[in-house]
Amino acid sequence: MRPDLTGRAHGRALVAAVLDYATGAHPDTTLRVTIAGFNARAQRVWQSARFEEQQRLVRASDDMEFQVMTRPPE
């Protein structure tokens, strides 16, 4: 999402559009999203779409943490 649009309640609409496309194009595939560890707002939006944390990764170049979340096919 464009940074200037964050925090304006567009997150759920964005997630819905992504899920509509992804489940239509890949109906039998587990979906995955990777989110910066500091981005609690994005984590909550994806959790509300039934994504669950699977692991946390740390980028070696700068020690930045990321959360990997998945959602099984419906």
PQR file of N, CA, C, O and H, with PARSE charges and radii, in Angstrom:
ATOM      1  N   MET A   1       0.843  -1.160   0.000 -0.4000 1.5000
ATOM      2  CA  MET A   1       0.000   0.000   0.000 -0.0000 2.0000
ATOM      3  C   MET A   1       0.896   1.233   0.000  0.5500 1.7000
ATOM      4  O   MET A   1       1.963   1.239   0.613 -0.5500 1.4000
ATOM      5  N   ARG A   2       0.460   2.249  -0.677 -0.4000 1.5000
ATOM      6  CA  ARG A   2       1.216   3.494  -0.679 -0.0000 2.0000
ATOM      7  C   ARG A   2       1.302   4.034   0.749  0.5500 1.7000
ATOM      8  O   ARG A   2       0.301   4.062   1.464 -0.5500 1.4000
ATOM      9  H   ARG A   2      -0.407   2.243  -1.175  0.4000 1.0000
ATOM     10  N   PRO A   3       2.484   4.459   1.160 -0.5600 1.5000
ATOM     11  CA  PRO A   3       2.650   4.938   2.540  0.2800 2.0000
ATOM     12  C   PRO A   3       1.696   6.055   2.934  0.5500 1.7000
ATOM     13  O   PRO A   3       1.286   6.125   4.093 -0.5500 1.4000
ATOM     14  N   ASP A   4       1.331   6.930   2.004 -0.4000 1.5000
ATOM     15  CA  ASP A   4       0.439   8.036   2.355 -0.0000 2.0000
ATOM     16  C   ASP A   4      -1.000   7.580   2.595  0.5500 1.7000
ATOM     17  O   ASP A   4      -1.821   8.357   3.083 -0.5500 1.4000
ATOM     18  H   ASP A   4       1.664   6.874   1.062  0.4000 1.0000
ATOM     19  N   LEU A   5      -1.313   6.327   2.256 -0.4000 1.5000
ATOM     20  CA  LEU A   5      -2.662   5.799   2.478 -0.0000 2.0000
ATOM     21  C   LEU A   5      -2.771   4.937   3.731  0.5500 1.7000
ATOM     22  O   LEU A   5      -3.869   4.510   4.090 -0.5500 1.4000
ATOM     23  H   LEU A   5      -0.646   5.696   1.860  0.4000 1.0000
ATOM     24  N   THR A   6      -1.658   4.676   4.398 -0.4000 1.5000
ATOM     25  CA  THR A   6      -1.715   3.842   5.595 -0.0000 2.0000
ATOM     26  C   THR A   6      -2.399   4.596   6.732  0.5500 1.7000
ATOM     27  O   THR A   6      -2.340   5.824   6.808 -0.5500 1.4000
ATOM     28  H   THR A   6      -0.766   5.023   4.107  0.4000 1.0000
ATOM     29  N   GLY A   7      -3.043   3.842   7.607 -0.4000 1.5000
ATOM     30  CA  GLY A   7      -3.698   4.434   8.765 -0.0000 2.0000
ATOM     31  C   GLY A   7      -5.026   5.082   8.455  0.5500 1.7000
ATOM     32  O   GLY A   7      -5.552   5.832   9.277 -0.5500 1.4000
ATOM     33  H   GLY A   7      -3.091   2.845   7.545  0.4000 1.0000
ATOM     34  N   ARG A   8      -5.586   4.809   7.276 -0.4000 1.5000
ATOM     35  CA  ARG A   8      -6.862   5.413   6.891 -0.0000 2.0000
ATOM     36  C   ARG A   8      -7.946   4.368   6.657  0.5500 1.7000
ATOM     37  O   ARG A   8      -8.889   4.596   5.900 -0.5500 1.4000
ATOM     38  H   ARG A   8      -5.159   4.200   6.608  0.4000 1.0000
ATOM     39  N   ALA A   9      -7.803   3.233   7.309 -0.4000 1.5000
ATOM     40  CA  ALA A   9      -8.799   2.145   7.251 -0.0000 2.0000
ATOM     41  C   ALA A   9      -8.949   1.527   5.869  0.5500 1.7000
ATOM     42  O   ALA A   9     -10.029   1.051   5.522 -0.5500 1.4000
ATOM     43  H   ALA A   9      -7.037   3.048   7.924  0.4000 1.0000
ATOM     44  N   HIS A  10      -7.882   1.527   5.074 -0.4000 1.5000
ATOM     45  CA  HIS A  10      -7.909   0.876   3.762 -0.0000 2.0000
ATOM     46  C   HIS A  10      -7.352  -0.546   3.816  0.5500 1.7000
ATOM     47  O   HIS A  10      -7.435  -1.275   2.827 -0.5500 1.4000
ATOM     48  H   HIS A  10      -7.004   1.914   5.356  0.4000 1.0000
ATOM     49  N   GLY A  11      -6.793  -0.948   4.940 -0.4000 1.5000
ATOM     50  CA  GLY A  11      -6.116  -2.236   5.048 -0.0000 2.0000
ATOM     51  C   GLY A  11      -6.999  -3.426   4.740  0.5500 1.7000
ATOM     52  O   GLY A  11      -6.601  -4.323   3.996 -0.5500 1.4000
ATOM     53  H   GLY A  11      -6.726  -0.357   5.744  0.4000 1.0000
ATOM     54  N   ARG A  12      -8.186  -3.442   5.302 -0.4000 1.5000
ATOM     55  CA  ARG A  12      -9.080  -4.582   5.071 -0.0000 2.0000
ATOM     56  C   ARG A  12      -9.517  -4.658   3.614  0.5500 1.7000
ATOM     57  O   ARG A  12      -9.639  -5.753   3.064 -0.5500 1.4000
ATOM     58  H   ARG A  12      -8.509  -2.713   5.906  0.4000 1.0000
ATOM     59  N   ALA A  13      -9.753  -3.523   2.988 -0.4000 1.5000
ATOM     60  CA  ALA A  13     -10.129  -3.521   1.568 -0.0000 2.0000
ATOM     61  C   ALA A  13      -8.975  -4.025   0.710  0.5500 1.7000
ATOM     62  O   ALA A  13      -9.188  -4.771  -0.246 -0.5500 1.4000
ATOM     63  H   ALA A  13      -9.654  -2.633   3.435  0.4000 1.0000
ATOM     64  N   LEU A  14      -7.770  -3.626   1.045 -0.4000 1.5000
ATOM     65  CA  LEU A  14      -6.597  -4.100   0.310 -0.0000 2.0000
ATOM     66  C   LEU A  14      -6.455  -5.614   0.465  0.5500 1.7000
ATOM     67  O   LEU A  14      -6.260  -6.322  -0.523 -0.5500 1.4000
ATOM     68  H   LEU A  14      -7.597  -3.020   1.821  0.4000 1.0000
ATOM     69  N   VAL A  15      -6.550  -6.108   1.687 -0.4000 1.5000
ATOM     70  CA  VAL A  15      -6.429  -7.549   1.938 -0.0000 2.0000
ATOM     71  C   VAL A  15      -7.533  -8.302   1.195  0.5500 1.7000
ATOM     72  O   VAL A  15      -7.268  -9.351   0.609 -0.5500 1.4000
ATOM     73  H   VAL A  15      -6.708  -5.533   2.490  0.4000 1.0000
ATOM     74  N   ALA A  16      -8.750  -7.793   1.209 -0.4000 1.5000
ATOM     75  CA  ALA A  16      -9.858  -8.451   0.505 -0.0000 2.0000
ATOM     76  C   ALA A  16      -9.571  -8.537  -0.990  0.5500 1.7000
ATOM     77  O   ALA A  16      -9.829  -9.571  -1.607 -0.5500 1.4000
ATOM     78  H   ALA A  16      -8.965  -6.940   1.686  0.4000 1.0000
ATOM     79  N   ALA A  17      -9.045  -7.473  -1.578 -0.4000 1.5000
ATOM     80  CA  ALA A  17      -8.725  -7.486  -3.008 -0.0000 2.0000
ATOM     81  C   ALA A  17      -7.610  -8.484  -3.315  0.5500 1.7000
ATOM     82  O   ALA A  17      -7.680  -9.209  -4.307 -0.5500 1.4000
ATOM     83  H   ALA A  17      -8.835  -6.634  -1.076  0.4000 1.0000
ATOM     84  N   VAL A  18      -6.595  -8.521  -2.473 -0.4000 1.5000
ATOM     85  CA  VAL A  18      -5.494  -9.470  -2.660 -0.0000 2.0000
ATOM     86  C   VAL A  18      -6.018 -10.900  -2.554  0.5500 1.7000
ATOM     87  O   VAL A  18      -5.672 -11.751  -3.373 -0.5500 1.4000
ATOM     88  H   VAL A  18      -6.538  -7.933  -1.666  0.4000 1.0000
ATOM     89  N   LEU A  19      -6.850 -11.164  -1.551 -0.4000 1.5000
ATOM     90  CA  LEU A  19      -7.380 -12.511  -1.361 -0.0000 2.0000
ATOM     91  C   LEU A  19      -8.313 -12.921  -2.498  0.5500 1.7000
ATOM     92  O   LEU A  19      -8.292 -14.076  -2.921 -0.5500 1.4000
ATOM     93  H   LEU A  19      -7.131 -10.472  -0.886  0.4000 1.0000
ATOM     94  N   ASP A  20      -9.126 -11.999  -2.997 -0.4000 1.5000
ATOM     95  CA  ASP A  20      -9.994 -12.312  -4.133 -0.0000 2.0000
ATOM     96  C   ASP A  20      -9.160 -12.751  -5.332  0.5500 1.7000
ATOM     97  O   ASP A  20      -9.467 -13.751  -5.982 -0.5500 1.4000
ATOM     98  H   ASP A  20      -9.143 -11.060  -2.654  0.4000 1.0000
ATOM     99  N   TYR A  21      -8.113 -12.000  -5.613 -0.4000 1.5000
ATOM    100  CA  TYR A  21      -7.256 -12.352  -6.738 -0.0000 2.0000
ATOM    101  C   TYR A  21      -6.530 -13.675  -6.487  0.5500 1.7000
ATOM    102  O   TYR A  21      -6.567 -14.573  -7.328 -0.5500 1.4000
ATOM    103  H   TYR A  21      -7.864 -11.188  -5.085  0.4000 1.0000
ATOM    104  N   ALA A  22      -5.880 -13.794  -5.348 -0.4000 1.5000
ATOM    105  CA  ALA A  22      -5.037 -14.962  -5.063 -0.0000 2.0000
ATOM    106  C   ALA A  22      -5.852 -16.252  -5.006  0.5500 1.7000
ATOM    107  O   ALA A  22      -5.429 -17.272  -5.550 -0.5500 1.4000
ATOM    108  H   ALA A  22      -5.850 -13.064  -4.665  0.4000 1.0000
ATOM    109  N   THR A  23      -7.005 -16.221  -4.359 -0.4000 1.5000
ATOM    110  CA  THR A  23      -7.804 -17.445  -4.271 -0.0000 2.0000
ATOM    111  C   THR A  23      -8.444 -17.788  -5.610  0.5500 1.7000
ATOM    112  O   THR A  23      -8.699 -18.960  -5.886 -0.5500 1.4000
ATOM    113  H   THR A  23      -7.349 -15.392  -3.916  0.4000 1.0000
ATOM    114  N   GLY A  24      -8.705 -16.796  -6.439 -0.4000 1.5000
ATOM    115  CA  GLY A  24      -9.226 -17.065  -7.774 -0.0000 2.0000
ATOM    116  C   GLY A  24      -8.168 -17.650  -8.693  0.5500 1.7000
ATOM    117  O   GLY A  24      -8.444 -18.568  -9.464 -0.5500 1.4000
ATOM    118  H   GLY A  24      -8.498 -15.844  -6.215  0.4000 1.0000
ATOM    119  N   ALA A  25      -6.965 -17.119  -8.608 -0.4000 1.5000
ATOM    120  CA  ALA A  25      -5.875 -17.578  -9.467 -0.0000 2.0000
ATOM    121  C   ALA A  25      -5.235 -18.864  -8.972  0.5500 1.7000
ATOM    122  O   ALA A  25      -4.730 -19.652  -9.772 -0.5500 1.4000
ATOM    123  H   ALA A  25      -6.741 -16.373  -7.981  0.4000 1.0000
ATOM    124  N   HIS A  26      -5.247 -19.086  -7.673 -0.4000 1.5000
ATOM    125  CA  HIS A  26      -4.580 -20.247  -7.059 -0.0000 2.0000
ATOM    126  C   HIS A  26      -5.465 -20.832  -5.962  0.5500 1.7000
ATOM    127  O   HIS A  26      -5.121 -20.739  -4.783 -0.5500 1.4000
ATOM    128  H   HIS A  26      -5.657 -18.447  -7.022  0.4000 1.0000
ATOM    129  N   PRO A  27      -6.594 -21.430  -6.325 -0.5600 1.5000
ATOM    130  CA  PRO A  27      -7.572 -21.838  -5.309  0.2800 2.0000
ATOM    131  C   PRO A  27      -7.108 -22.912  -4.329  0.5500 1.7000
ATOM    132  O   PRO A  27      -7.636 -22.990  -3.220 -0.5500 1.4000
ATOM    133  N   ASP A  28      -6.152 -23.729  -4.703 -0.4000 1.5000
ATOM    134  CA  ASP A  28      -5.731 -24.835  -3.836 -0.0000 2.0000
ATOM    135  C   ASP A  28      -4.356 -24.605  -3.218  0.5500 1.7000
ATOM    136  O   ASP A  28      -3.651 -25.558  -2.886 -0.5500 1.4000
ATOM    137  H   ASP A  28      -5.723 -23.666  -5.605  0.4000 1.0000
ATOM    138  N   THR A  29      -3.984 -23.358  -3.067 -0.4000 1.5000
ATOM    139  CA  THR A  29      -2.648 -23.020  -2.597 -0.0000 2.0000
ATOM    140  C   THR A  29      -2.699 -22.346  -1.231  0.5500 1.7000
ATOM    141  O   THR A  29      -3.547 -21.487  -0.986 -0.5500 1.4000
ATOM    142  H   THR A  29      -4.557 -22.584  -3.337  0.4000 1.0000
ATOM    143  N   THR A  30      -1.795 -22.734  -0.349 -0.4000 1.5000
ATOM    144  CA  THR A  30      -1.633 -22.018   0.913 -0.0000 2.0000
ATOM    145  C   THR A  30      -1.051 -20.646   0.606  0.5500 1.7000
ATOM    146  O   THR A  30      -0.050 -20.535  -0.101 -0.5500 1.4000
ATOM    147  H   THR A  30      -1.106 -23.432  -0.548  0.4000 1.0000
ATOM    148  N   LEU A  31      -1.674 -19.610   1.134 -0.4000 1.5000
ATOM    149  CA  LEU A  31      -1.221 -18.247   0.887 -0.0000 2.0000
ATOM    150  C   LEU A  31      -0.234 -17.828   1.969  0.5500 1.7000
ATOM    151  O   LEU A  31      -0.319 -18.268   3.116 -0.5500 1.4000
ATOM    152  H   LEU A  31      -2.487 -19.700   1.709  0.4000 1.0000
ATOM    153  N   ARG A  32       0.702 -16.969   1.577 -0.4000 1.5000
ATOM    154  CA  ARG A  32       1.755 -16.534   2.504 -0.0000 2.0000
ATOM    155  C   ARG A  32       1.952 -15.033   2.369  0.5500 1.7000
ATOM    156  O   ARG A  32       1.899 -14.479   1.271 -0.5500 1.4000
ATOM    157  H   ARG A  32       0.770 -16.612   0.646  0.4000 1.0000
ATOM    158  N   VAL A  33       2.177 -14.392   3.496 -0.4000 1.5000
ATOM    159  CA  VAL A  33       2.509 -12.971   3.511 -0.0000 2.0000
ATOM    160  C   VAL A  33       3.674 -12.785   4.480  0.5500 1.7000
ATOM    161  O   VAL A  33       3.736 -13.435   5.524 -0.5500 1.4000
ATOM    162  H   VAL A  33       2.220 -14.842   4.388  0.4000 1.0000
ATOM    163  N   THR A  34       4.589 -11.895   4.125 -0.4000 1.5000
ATOM    164  CA  THR A  34       5.729 -11.574   4.986 -0.0000 2.0000
ATOM    165  C   THR A  34       5.624 -10.103   5.360  0.5500 1.7000
ATOM    166  O   THR A  34       5.514  -9.239   4.490 -0.5500 1.4000
ATOM    167  H   THR A  34       4.539 -11.368   3.277  0.4000 1.0000
ATOM    168  N   ILE A  35       5.660  -9.824   6.656 -0.4000 1.5000
ATOM    169  CA  ILE A  35       5.424  -8.477   7.171 -0.0000 2.0000
ATOM    170  C   ILE A  35       6.585  -8.073   8.069  0.5500 1.7000
ATOM    171  O   ILE A  35       7.101  -8.889   8.833 -0.5500 1.4000
ATOM    172  H   ILE A  35       5.750 -10.526   7.363  0.4000 1.0000
ATOM    173  N   ALA A  36       6.988  -6.823   7.974 -0.4000 1.5000
ATOM    174  CA  ALA A  36       8.030  -6.308   8.856 -0.0000 2.0000
ATOM    175  C   ALA A  36       7.583  -6.477  10.313  0.5500 1.7000
ATOM    176  O   ALA A  36       6.430  -6.214  10.653 -0.5500 1.4000
ATOM    177  H   ALA A  36       6.568  -6.161   7.354  0.4000 1.0000
ATOM    178  N   GLY A  37       8.499  -6.912  11.150 -0.4000 1.5000
ATOM    179  CA  GLY A  37       8.186  -7.185  12.547 -0.0000 2.0000
ATOM    180  C   GLY A  37       7.637  -6.002  13.312  0.5500 1.7000
ATOM    181  O   GLY A  37       6.867  -6.187  14.255 -0.5500 1.4000
ATOM    182  H   GLY A  37       9.436  -7.125  10.874  0.4000 1.0000
ATOM    183  N   PHE A  38       8.009  -4.790  12.933 -0.4000 1.5000
ATOM    184  CA  PHE A  38       7.538  -3.595  13.637 -0.0000 2.0000
ATOM    185  C   PHE A  38       6.124  -3.187  13.218  0.5500 1.7000
ATOM    186  O   PHE A  38       5.514  -2.342  13.872 -0.5500 1.4000
ATOM    187  H   PHE A  38       8.634  -4.639  12.167  0.4000 1.0000
ATOM    188  N   ASN A  39       5.592  -3.773  12.134 -0.4000 1.5000
ATOM    189  CA  ASN A  39       4.336  -3.323  11.564 -0.0000 2.0000
ATOM    190  C   ASN A  39       3.137  -4.043  12.197  0.5500 1.7000
ATOM    191  O   ASN A  39       2.506  -4.892  11.567 -0.5500 1.4000
ATOM    192  H   ASN A  39       6.089  -4.460  11.603  0.4000 1.0000
ATOM    193  N   ALA A  40       2.843  -3.697  13.424 -0.4000 1.5000
ATOM    194  CA  ALA A  40       1.765  -4.348  14.173 -0.0000 2.0000
ATOM    195  C   ALA A  40       0.408  -4.139  13.517  0.5500 1.7000
ATOM    196  O   ALA A  40      -0.448  -5.022  13.570 -0.5500 1.4000
ATOM    197  H   ALA A  40       3.355  -3.008  13.935  0.4000 1.0000
ATOM    198  N   ARG A  41       0.206  -2.997  12.908 -0.4000 1.5000
ATOM    199  CA  ARG A  41      -1.077  -2.716  12.261 -0.0000 2.0000
ATOM    200  C   ARG A  41      -1.329  -3.687  11.109  0.5500 1.7000
ATOM    201  O   ARG A  41      -2.425  -4.234  10.987 -0.5500 1.4000
ATOM    202  H   ARG A  41       0.902  -2.280  12.865  0.4000 1.0000
ATOM    203  N   ALA A  42      -0.319  -3.902  10.265 -0.4000 1.5000
ATOM    204  CA  ALA A  42      -0.453  -4.848   9.153 -0.0000 2.0000
ATOM    205  C   ALA A  42      -0.633  -6.271   9.681  0.5500 1.7000
ATOM    206  O   ALA A  42      -1.413  -7.045   9.126 -0.5500 1.4000
ATOM    207  H   ALA A  42       0.571  -3.458  10.365  0.4000 1.0000
ATOM    208  N   GLN A  43       0.075  -6.612  10.734 -0.4000 1.5000
ATOM    209  CA  GLN A  43      -0.063  -7.950  11.314 -0.0000 2.0000
ATOM    210  C   GLN A  43      -1.502  -8.191  11.771  0.5500 1.7000
ATOM    211  O   GLN A  43      -2.049  -9.270  11.545 -0.5500 1.4000
ATOM    212  H   GLN A  43       0.709  -5.983  11.185  0.4000 1.0000
ATOM    213  N   ARG A  44      -2.112  -7.203  12.407 -0.4000 1.5000
ATOM    214  CA  ARG A  44      -3.500  -7.346  12.875 -0.0000 2.0000
ATOM    215  C   ARG A  44      -4.468  -7.503  11.698  0.5500 1.7000
ATOM    216  O   ARG A  44      -5.398  -8.306  11.765 -0.5500 1.4000
ATOM    217  H   ARG A  44      -1.668  -6.326  12.591  0.4000 1.0000
ATOM    218  N   VAL A  45      -4.253  -6.746  10.632 -0.4000 1.5000
ATOM    219  CA  VAL A  45      -5.141  -6.834   9.470 -0.0000 2.0000
ATOM    220  C   VAL A  45      -5.080  -8.227   8.856  0.5500 1.7000
ATOM    221  O   VAL A  45      -6.116  -8.816   8.550 -0.5500 1.4000
ATOM    222  H   VAL A  45      -3.497  -6.093  10.578  0.4000 1.0000
ATOM    223  N   TRP A  46      -3.875  -8.755   8.677 -0.4000 1.5000
ATOM    224  CA  TRP A  46      -3.744 -10.087   8.082 -0.0000 2.0000
ATOM    225  C   TRP A  46      -4.240 -11.172   9.032  0.5500 1.7000
ATOM    226  O   TRP A  46      -4.788 -12.175   8.576 -0.5500 1.4000
ATOM    227  H   TRP A  46      -3.033  -8.276   8.926  0.4000 1.0000
ATOM    228  N   GLN A  47      -4.065 -10.999  10.331 -0.4000 1.5000
ATOM    229  CA  GLN A  47      -4.619 -11.959  11.290 -0.0000 2.0000
ATOM    230  C   GLN A  47      -6.136 -11.975  11.215  0.5500 1.7000
ATOM    231  O   GLN A  47      -6.751 -13.032  11.352 -0.5500 1.4000
ATOM    232  H   GLN A  47      -3.619 -10.184  10.702  0.4000 1.0000
ATOM    233  N   SER A  48      -6.744 -10.821  10.999 -0.4000 1.5000
ATOM    234  CA  SER A  48      -8.203 -10.763  10.887 -0.0000 2.0000
ATOM    235  C   SER A  48      -8.692 -11.480   9.629  0.5500 1.7000
ATOM    236  O   SER A  48      -9.870 -11.824   9.527 -0.5500 1.4000
ATOM    237  H   SER A  48      -6.244  -9.962  10.887  0.4000 1.0000
ATOM    238  N   ALA A  49      -7.790 -11.704   8.674 -0.4000 1.5000
ATOM    239  CA  ALA A  49      -8.115 -12.452   7.449 -0.0000 2.0000
ATOM    240  C   ALA A  49      -7.742 -13.929   7.605  0.5500 1.7000
ATOM    241  O   ALA A  49      -7.608 -14.649   6.615 -0.5500 1.4000
ATOM    242  H   ALA A  49      -6.833 -11.424   8.757  0.4000 1.0000
ATOM    243  N   ARG A  50      -7.578 -14.369   8.837 -0.4000 1.5000
ATOM    244  CA  ARG A  50      -7.301 -15.770   9.190 -0.0000 2.0000
ATOM    245  C   ARG A  50      -5.899 -16.242   8.789  0.5500 1.7000
ATOM    246  O   ARG A  50      -5.693 -17.427   8.527 -0.5500 1.4000
ATOM    247  H   ARG A  50      -7.686 -13.785   9.641  0.4000 1.0000
ATOM    248  N   PHE A  51      -4.954 -15.330   8.742 -0.4000 1.5000
ATOM    249  CA  PHE A  51      -3.555 -15.713   8.556 -0.0000 2.0000
ATOM    250  C   PHE A  51      -2.963 -15.948   9.935  0.5500 1.7000
ATOM    251  O   PHE A  51      -3.288 -15.243  10.890 -0.5500 1.4000
ATOM    252  H   PHE A  51      -5.121 -14.368   8.954  0.4000 1.0000
ATOM    253  N   GLU A  52      -2.095 -16.939  10.033 -0.4000 1.5000
ATOM    254  CA  GLU A  52      -1.455 -17.262  11.306 -0.0000 2.0000
ATOM    255  C   GLU A  52       0.057 -17.228  11.153  0.5500 1.7000
ATOM    256  O   GLU A  52       0.603 -17.626  10.124 -0.5500 1.4000
ATOM    257  H   GLU A  52      -1.831 -17.512   9.257  0.4000 1.0000
ATOM    258  N   GLU A  53       0.722 -16.745  12.196 -0.4000 1.5000
ATOM    259  CA  GLU A  53       2.182 -16.682  12.177 -0.0000 2.0000
ATOM    260  C   GLU A  53       2.774 -18.085  12.102  0.5500 1.7000
ATOM    261  O   GLU A  53       2.369 -18.987  12.835 -0.5500 1.4000
ATOM    262  H   GLU A  53       0.278 -16.421  13.032  0.4000 1.0000
ATOM    263  N   GLN A  54       3.734 -18.249  11.208 -0.4000 1.5000
ATOM    264  CA  GLN A  54       4.434 -19.521  11.068 -0.0000 2.0000
ATOM    265  C   GLN A  54       5.880 -19.426  11.543  0.5500 1.7000
ATOM    266  O   GLN A  54       6.418 -20.375  12.113 -0.5500 1.4000
ATOM    267  H   GLN A  54       4.064 -17.516  10.613  0.4000 1.0000
ATOM    268  N   GLN A  55       6.500 -18.280  11.305 -0.4000 1.5000
ATOM    269  CA  GLN A  55       7.876 -18.114  11.750 -0.0000 2.0000
ATOM    270  C   GLN A  55       8.257 -16.635  11.713  0.5500 1.7000
ATOM    271  O   GLN A  55       7.566 -15.798  11.133 -0.5500 1.4000
ATOM    272  H   GLN A  55       6.062 -17.509  10.842  0.4000 1.0000
ATOM    273  N   ARG A  56       9.374 -16.361  12.352 -0.4000 1.5000
ATOM    274  CA  ARG A  56       9.978 -15.022  12.304 -0.0000 2.0000
ATOM    275  C   ARG A  56      11.371 -15.175  11.731  0.5500 1.7000
ATOM    276  O   ARG A  56      12.097 -16.118  12.046 -0.5500 1.4000
ATOM    277  H   ARG A  56       9.935 -17.041  12.823  0.4000 1.0000
ATOM    278  N   LEU A  57      11.726 -14.228  10.887 -0.4000 1.5000
ATOM    279  CA  LEU A  57      13.033 -14.236  10.235 -0.0000 2.0000
ATOM    280  C   LEU A  57      13.762 -12.949  10.574  0.5500 1.7000
ATOM    281  O   LEU A  57      13.142 -11.920  10.839 -0.5500 1.4000
ATOM    282  H   LEU A  57      11.137 -13.462  10.631  0.4000 1.0000
ATOM    283  N   VAL A  58      15.069 -13.018  10.563 -0.4000 1.5000
ATOM    284  CA  VAL A  58      15.879 -11.819  10.780 -0.0000 2.0000
ATOM    285  C   VAL A  58      16.779 -11.647   9.560  0.5500 1.7000
ATOM    286  O   VAL A  58      17.533 -12.551   9.199 -0.5500 1.4000
ATOM    287  H   VAL A  58      15.573 -13.854  10.348  0.4000 1.0000
ATOM    288  N   ARG A  59      16.690 -10.477   8.930 -0.4000 1.5000
ATOM    289  CA  ARG A  59      17.532 -10.168   7.774 -0.0000 2.0000
ATOM    290  C   ARG A  59      18.944  -9.896   8.256  0.5500 1.7000
ATOM    291  O   ARG A  59      19.162  -9.029   9.102 -0.5500 1.4000
ATOM    292  H   ARG A  59      16.077  -9.743   9.223  0.4000 1.0000
ATOM    293  N   ALA A  60      19.900 -10.634   7.719 -0.4000 1.5000
ATOM    294  CA  ALA A  60      21.279 -10.571   8.188 -0.0000 2.0000
ATOM    295  C   ALA A  60      21.918  -9.202   7.958  0.5500 1.7000
ATOM    296  O   ALA A  60      22.748  -8.769   8.758 -0.5500 1.4000
ATOM    297  H   ALA A  60      19.723 -11.339   7.031  0.4000 1.0000
ATOM    298  N   SER A  61      21.548  -8.522   6.891 -0.4000 1.5000
ATOM    299  CA  SER A  61      22.231  -7.269   6.549 -0.0000 2.0000
ATOM    300  C   SER A  61      21.986  -6.156   7.557  0.5500 1.7000
ATOM    301  O   SER A  61      22.835  -5.281   7.725 -0.5500 1.4000
ATOM    302  H   SER A  61      20.873  -8.873   6.241  0.4000 1.0000
ATOM    303  N   ASP A  62      20.828  -6.173   8.237 -0.4000 1.5000
ATOM    304  CA  ASP A  62      20.529  -5.093   9.181 -0.0000 2.0000
ATOM    305  C   ASP A  62      19.770  -5.556  10.430  0.5500 1.7000
ATOM    306  O   ASP A  62      19.296  -4.728  11.208 -0.5500 1.4000
ATOM    307  H   ASP A  62      20.138  -6.884   8.100  0.4000 1.0000
ATOM    308  N   ASP A  63      19.655  -6.865  10.622 -0.4000 1.5000
ATOM    309  CA  ASP A  63      18.970  -7.442  11.780 -0.0000 2.0000
ATOM    310  C   ASP A  63      17.487  -7.078  11.876  0.5500 1.7000
ATOM    311  O   ASP A  63      16.899  -7.141  12.955 -0.5500 1.4000
ATOM    312  H   ASP A  63      20.040  -7.537   9.990  0.4000 1.0000
ATOM    313  N   MET A  64      16.885  -6.696  10.747 -0.4000 1.5000
ATOM    314  CA  MET A  64      15.453  -6.390  10.753 -0.0000 2.0000
ATOM    315  C   MET A  64      14.647  -7.687  10.794  0.5500 1.7000
ATOM    316  O   MET A  64      14.930  -8.637  10.064 -0.5500 1.4000
ATOM    317  H   MET A  64      17.363  -6.644   9.870  0.4000 1.0000
ATOM    318  N   GLU A  65      13.632  -7.704  11.670 -0.4000 1.5000
ATOM    319  CA  GLU A  65      12.800  -8.896  11.851 -0.0000 2.0000
ATOM    320  C   GLU A  65      11.574  -8.847  10.935  0.5500 1.7000
ATOM    321  O   GLU A  65      11.000  -7.785  10.694 -0.5500 1.4000
ATOM    322  H   GLU A  65      13.402  -6.933  12.263  0.4000 1.0000
ATOM    323  N   PHE A  66      11.190 -10.018  10.433 -0.4000 1.5000
ATOM    324  CA  PHE A  66       9.994 -10.173   9.616 -0.0000 2.0000
ATOM    325  C   PHE A  66       9.162 -11.325  10.156  0.5500 1.7000
ATOM    326  O   PHE A  66       9.698 -12.290  10.702 -0.5500 1.4000
ATOM    327  H   PHE A  66      11.656 -10.881  10.629  0.4000 1.0000
ATOM    328  N   GLN A  67       7.864 -11.216  10.000 -0.4000 1.5000
ATOM    329  CA  GLN A  67       6.931 -12.257  10.422 -0.0000 2.0000
ATOM    330  C   GLN A  67       6.342 -12.897   9.162  0.5500 1.7000
ATOM    331  O   GLN A  67       5.840 -12.200   8.280 -0.5500 1.4000
ATOM    332  H   GLN A  67       7.429 -10.432   9.556  0.4000 1.0000
ATOM    333  N   VAL A  68       6.407 -14.220   9.087 -0.4000 1.5000
ATOM    334  CA  VAL A  68       5.808 -14.956   7.969 -0.0000 2.0000
ATOM    335  C   VAL A  68       4.486 -15.536   8.458  0.5500 1.7000
ATOM    336  O   VAL A  68       4.441 -16.250   9.460 -0.5500 1.4000
ATOM    337  H   VAL A  68       6.815 -14.786   9.804  0.4000 1.0000
ATOM    338  N   MET A  69       3.406 -15.218   7.734 -0.4000 1.5000
ATOM    339  CA  MET A  69       2.070 -15.685   8.089 -0.0000 2.0000
ATOM    340  C   MET A  69       1.488 -16.449   6.898  0.5500 1.7000
ATOM    341  O   MET A  69       1.736 -16.092   5.747 -0.5500 1.4000
ATOM    342  H   MET A  69       3.443 -14.638   6.920  0.4000 1.0000
ATOM    343  N   THR A  70       0.718 -17.495   7.176 -0.4000 1.5000
ATOM    344  CA  THR A  70       0.088 -18.262   6.110 -0.0000 2.0000
ATOM    345  C   THR A  70      -1.384 -18.494   6.402  0.5500 1.7000
ATOM    346  O   THR A  70      -1.860 -18.359   7.529 -0.5500 1.4000
ATOM    347  H   THR A  70       0.516 -17.785   8.112  0.4000 1.0000
ATOM    348  N   ARG A  71      -2.084 -18.852   5.324 -0.4000 1.5000
ATOM    349  CA  ARG A  71      -3.499 -19.207   5.414 -0.0000 2.0000
ATOM    350  C   ARG A  71      -3.731 -20.374   4.457  0.5500 1.7000
ATOM    351  O   ARG A  71      -3.438 -20.264   3.266 -0.5500 1.4000
ATOM    352  H   ARG A  71      -1.698 -18.962   4.408  0.4000 1.0000
ATOM    353  N   PRO A  72      -4.256 -21.491   4.968 -0.5600 1.5000
ATOM    354  CA  PRO A  72      -4.478 -22.652   4.099  0.2800 2.0000
ATOM    355  C   PRO A  72      -5.621 -22.380   3.111  0.5500 1.7000
ATOM    356  O   PRO A  72      -6.437 -21.483   3.321 -0.5500 1.4000
ATOM    357  N   PRO A  73      -5.664 -23.168   2.035 -0.5600 1.5000
ATOM    358  CA  PRO A  73      -6.775 -23.007   1.078  0.2800 2.0000
ATOM    359  C   PRO A  73      -8.114 -23.308   1.737  0.5500 1.7000
ATOM    360  O   PRO A  73      -8.190 -24.074   2.698 -0.5500 1.4000
ATOM    361  N   GLU A  74      -9.156 -22.702   1.213 -0.4000 1.5000
ATOM    362  CA  GLU A  74     -10.489 -22.930   1.792 -0.0000 2.0000
ATOM    363  C   GLU A  74     -11.200 -24.029   1.051  0.5500 1.7000
ATOM    364  O   GLU A  74     -12.335 -24.367   1.388 -0.5500 1.4000
ATOM    365  H   GLU A  74      -9.094 -22.080   0.433  0.4000 1.0000
TER
END
